[in-house]
Amino acid sequence: MIVVEEKLGKNHERYVEKNEKTVAKHLEFRQKNSLKKINIRASKNMQALKKENM
């Protein structure tokens, strides 16, 4: 039983490492994406303001 647990532990460590990398990439991607959305929203607001001022 101990041998099996040890093997599972190693696999789990490997899985967690992989998972952390993918989660980090995912978070980075989401961060960039939300920044893009904010920029798009800001530029739309600017365009709306310009139209109002004309």
Secondary structure, 3 states (H helix, E strand, C coil): CHHHHHHHHHHHHHHHHHHHHHHHHHHHHHHHHHHHHHHHHHHHHHHHHHHHHC
